[in-house]
Amino acid sequence: MNIFNFNSLKPSPSQITIDISGLCNAKCPFCLRQMTDNVPTGLMPKDMFYEIMEQVQRIKSIKTVSLSAYGEAMMHPDFDEFVDYLYDKKYKILVISNMSLANKHFEALLKTHFIIMSIEGYDRETYENFRQGLSFDSVYYNIAQFDKIIREERQNHRHTPSRMANCLLNTKTDIEKYKQTWQELTDVIKVNNMVNPISWNSDENRFCNMKNSCLSDIITDIDDDGKRAVCCEPFKTIVVHPNGKLALCCNDANCSLDFGNYKDIKKSFFHNKNLNKIRKELLKKDVFICKNCKSGIITEKTKNK
């Protein structure tokens, strides 16, 4: 885990996450979508995306653009066009995906730089238990076919993205079987704890955990013993949802707390009172608003190639 010196950390965005799709073709029980209706849906209008990028080009510190936060980016009909645009502008491109639609976008995916493949399970039963609505066989086929393309491109010394298989660890996960299934088809395997998602609670004036009772026996209970993982997201990453609202981070799915909007991204990121309040809490290491967040704690990370 990287440790940051918060005494010297100042807001300086290096990445913007533009969640182009509020749609998802999976119904994962650990996702906030299955626990509340208060999550942005729909697709980001094309003109909004380009208006955002016009502003981003004036923020020179931003080098990476992610097209995913809470939705499946490849459900956007202009996904390939957006990737082409970012590639031509020489941004580093990050995509987080369940890979169920990847077979329709291999050419675009080859132009990206980082792909985080959201995968739980290592066979049909263990996978489809969590990635409900998706087919293990189809996803495995897509990832395997893309791996063949990647290997050929690398043999010819052409650009290829780095691929990470991201597993949310629960109490029944067989991590060795997971590795056996996916390690030859990815570059890195990262294992994070499966935790309850957070949602803004106006009564408590902070983010609180949402719980799905069907996961109560298997979800990972993390006790940090007062030792908090360092979070630099409010300092380094701008997040814009499909409706144009800015969010605290990728875990802020319902963006109920006002962090500004896409009309003036720079002002919202640097001068928003709610965002600055959270930054001050982090700097003082006296966290209240984000105290219930347990995301980002890496259990294990294995390089494959």
C-alpha positions in Angstrom: 0.0 0.0 0.0 1.3 3.4 -0.9 1.6 5.9 2.0 1.3 9.6 1.2 2.6 12.5 3.2 -0.6 14.4 3.8 1.3 17.4 5.1 2.6 18.1 1.6 -0.5 16.8 -0.3 -2.3 19.6 -2.1 -5.2 19.4 -4.6 -3.7 18.6 -8.0 -5.8 16.4 -10.2 -3.9 13.8 -12.2 -7.0 11.9 -13.4 -10.6 12.5 -14.3 -13.2 9.8 -14.2 -16.0 10.5 -16.8 -18.7 7.9 -16.1 -20.1 7.9 -19.6 -22.7 5.2 -18.8 -25.1 5.0 -15.9 -26.3 1.7 -17.3 -25.1 -1.8 -16.4 -26.0 -5.2 -17.7 -25.2 -7.0 -14.5 -27.1 -7.1 -11.2 -24.4 -7.8 -8.7 -25.8 -8.1 -5.1 -22.8 -6.2 -3.6 -23.6 -3.1 -5.9 -25.4 -0.1 -4.6 -27.7 -0.4 -7.6 -29.4 -3.4 -6.0 -29.9 -1.5 -2.7 -31.3 1.9 -3.7 -32.8 3.6 -6.7 -30.8 6.8 -5.9 -28.1 6.1 -8.5 -27.6 8.1 -11.7 -28.8 6.2 -14.7 -28.8 6.8 -18.4 -26.0 7.7 -20.8 -23.9 10.8 -20.8 -24.8 13.0 -23.8 -22.0 13.3 -26.4 -21.9 17.0 -26.2 -21.4 16.9 -22.5 -18.4 14.6 -22.8 -16.7 16.9 -25.3 -17.6 20.0 -23.2 -15.9 18.2 -20.2 -12.9 17.4 -22.3 -12.5 21.0 -23.5 -12.2 22.0 -19.8 -9.9 19.0 -19.0 -7.4 20.2 -21.7 -6.9 23.4 -19.7 -6.0 21.5 -16.6 -2.5 20.4 -17.6 -1.9 18.1 -14.6 -4.6 15.6 -15.8 -2.9 12.9 -17.8 -5.3 10.0 -17.3 -9.0 9.7 -18.3 -11.2 6.9 -17.0 -14.4 6.2 -18.8 -15.9 4.1 -15.9 -17.1 4.6 -12.4 -20.4 2.8 -11.6 -21.6 1.9 -15.1 -20.6 -0.4 -17.9 -18.8 2.0 -20.3 -19.2 -0.2 -23.3 -23.0 0.1 -23.1 -22.5 3.7 -24.4 -23.0 3.7 -28.2 -20.1 6.3 -28.6 -17.6 4.3 -26.5 -15.3 3.6 -29.5 -15.5 7.3 -30.6 -14.6 8.5 -27.1 -11.6 6.2 -26.9 -10.4 7.3 -30.4 -10.6 10.9 -29.3 -8.7 10.4 -26.1 -6.1 8.3 -27.9 -5.5 11.0 -30.5 -5.2 13.6 -27.7 -2.6 11.4 -26.1 -4.3 10.8 -22.7 -3.8 7.6 -20.8 -7.1 5.8 -21.0 -8.5 3.6 -18.2 -11.5 1.4 -18.6 -13.2 -0.6 -15.8 -15.5 -3.3 -17.2 -17.1 -6.7 -16.6 -15.9 -7.5 -20.2 -19.3 -9.0 -21.2 -19.4 -6.7 -24.3 -15.7 -6.6 -25.0 -16.0 -8.7 -28.2 -17.7 -5.8 -29.9 -14.9 -3.3 -28.9 -11.6 -5.1 -29.2 -10.1 -2.5 -31.6 -11.0 0.3 -29.3 -9.8 -1.6 -26.2 -6.4 -2.0 -27.8 -6.0 1.8 -27.8 -6.5 2.0 -24.0 -3.7 1.9 -21.5 -5.3 0.2 -18.4 -8.2 -2.2 -18.3 -9.5 -3.3 -14.9 -11.6 -6.4 -15.5 -14.2 -6.9 -12.7 -14.4 -10.6 -12.1 -15.7 -12.7 -9.2 -15.5 -16.4 -9.5 -13.5 -19.0 -11.4 -16.3 -21.2 -12.9 -19.9 -20.8 -14.0 -21.4 -21.3 -10.5 -19.0 -19.0 -8.5 -19.0 -16.3 -11.2 -22.7 -16.1 -11.9 -23.6 -16.1 -8.2 -22.2 -12.6 -8.0 -22.2 -11.3 -11.6 -25.9 -12.0 -11.9 -27.3 -11.5 -15.4 -24.0 -12.2 -17.1 -22.7 -15.5 -18.6 -19.4 -16.9 -17.3 -18.8 -18.7 -20.6 -19.3 -15.6 -22.7 -17.1 -13.4 -20.4 -14.4 -16.1 -20.3 -14.5 -16.4 -24.1 -14.2 -12.6 -24.5 -11.2 -12.3 -22.2 -9.5 -15.3 -23.8 -10.0 -14.0 -27.3 -8.7 -10.6 -26.3 -5.7 -12.3 -24.7 -4.9 -13.9 -28.0 -5.0 -10.5 -29.7 -2.8 -9.0 -27.0 -0.2 -11.7 -27.3 0.0 -11.2 -31.1 0.3 -7.4 -30.7 3.1 -7.8 -28.2 5.0 -10.2 -30.4 5.0 -7.4 -33.0 6.0 -4.8 -30.4 2.8 -2.8 -30.8 1.0 -0.9 -28.1 -1.3 -2.9 -25.8 -3.1 -2.1 -22.5 -2.2 -3.5 -19.1 -4.9 -5.7 -17.9 -5.8 -6.3 -14.3 -8.3 -8.9 -13.0 -10.0 -7.4 -9.9 -11.5 -9.9 -7.5 -13.6 -8.9 -4.5 -12.7 -11.3 -1.8 -15.5 -12.9 0.3 -15.3 -15.6 2.9 -15.9 -18.4 0.4 -13.4 -17.2 -2.3 -10.9 -19.9 -3.3 -8.2 -17.6 -4.4 -5.9 -20.4 -5.7 -8.7 -21.5 -8.1 -9.2 -17.9 -9.1 -5.5 -17.6 -10.0 -5.5 -20.8 -11.9 -8.4 -19.6 -14.1 -7.4 -16.1 -14.8 -3.6 -15.6 -14.3 -2.7 -16.7 -17.9 -5.3 -14.3 -19.4 -4.3 -11.1 -17.5 -1.2 -9.2 -16.5 -2.0 -8.6 -12.9 -4.5 -10.1 -10.4 -5.6 -7.8 -7.6 -7.7 -9.0 -4.7 -9.7 -6.5 -2.7 -12.1 -7.2 0.2 -15.8 -7.3 -0.7 -17.3 -4.7 1.5 -20.7 -3.0 1.8 -21.0 0.0 -0.5 -21.4 3.5 1.0 -24.2 6.0 0.4 -24.7 9.5 1.7 -26.8 9.6 4.9 -28.3 13.1 5.4 -29.4 12.3 9.0 -25.8 11.6 10.0 -24.2 14.0 7.5 -21.7 11.4 6.3 -21.4 8.4 4.1 -22.8 5.2 5.7 -22.8 1.6 4.7 -25.7 0.0 2.8 -26.2 -3.7 3.5 -27.6 -6.5 1.4 -28.9 -9.2 3.8 -28.1 -12.0 1.3 -24.4 -11.2 1.7 -24.3 -11.0 5.4 -22.7 -14.4 5.9 -19.9 -14.0 3.3 -19.0 -10.3 3.1 -15.6 -9.3 4.5 -15.7 -7.5 7.8 -12.7 -5.2 8.0 -11.5 -3.9 11.3 -8.9 -1.2 10.7 -8.1 -1.0 14.5 -8.0 2.8 14.1 -5.3 2.6 11.4 -6.9 4.2 8.4 -5.7 3.6 4.9 -4.5 6.8 3.3 -6.9 8.1 0.6 -5.8 10.7 -1.9 -8.9 10.5 -4.2 -10.3 13.9 -3.1 -6.9 15.5 -3.9 -6.0 13.7 -7.2 -9.2 12.5 -9.0 -12.2 14.4 -10.5 -15.3 12.3 -10.9 -18.2 13.2 -13.2 -21.4 11.2 -13.4 -23.5 10.7 -16.5 -25.9 13.5 -15.3 -23.1 16.0 -15.1 -22.8 16.1 -11.3 -19.4 15.8 -9.7 -18.9 13.1 -7.1 -16.4 12.7 -4.2 -14.9 9.6 -5.7 -15.9 6.4 -7.6 -17.6 5.1 -4.4 -19.9 8.1 -4.3 -22.5 6.5 -6.6 -25.6 8.6 -5.7 -23.7 12.0 -5.5 -26.3 13.3 -3.1 -23.8 15.7 -1.5 -23.1 18.8 -3.7 -19.6 18.7 -5.2 -20.5 20.9 -8.1 -21.1 20.0 -11.8 -19.5 19.8 -15.2 -20.2 23.4 -16.1 -17.2 24.6 -14.1 -15.0 21.6 -13.3 -11.9 23.5 -12.2 -13.8 25.7 -9.7 -15.8 22.8 -8.4 -12.7 20.7 -7.7 -10.6 23.4 -6.1 -13.2 25.5 -4.3 -16.2 23.3 -3.4 -16.9 23.7 0.3 -17.9 20.1 0.8 -14.8 18.7 -0.9 -12.5 21.1 1.0 -14.1 20.0 4.3 -13.3 16.4 3.5 -9.8 17.3 2.6 -9.3 19.1 5.8 -10.5 16.0 7.8 -8.0 13.9 5.9 -5.2 16.3 6.4 -5.9 16.4 10.2 -6.4 12.6 10.2 -9.7 13.2 12.0 -12.0 11.5 9.5 -15.8 11.7 10.0 -17.5 12.1 6.7 -15.6 9.2 5.0 -15.0 7.1 8.1 -17.3 4.2 7.0 -15.5 3.7 3.7 -13.5 0.5 3.6 -12.6 0.5 -0.1 -9.2 0.4 -1.6 -7.6 -1.9 0.8 -5.6 -4.4 -1.3 -5.4 -7.8 0.1 -3.1 -9.3 -2.5 -1.6 -8.3 -5.8 0.1 -10.8 -8.1 2.0 -10.0 -11.3 1.5 -12.6 -14.0 3.6 -11.4 -17.0 
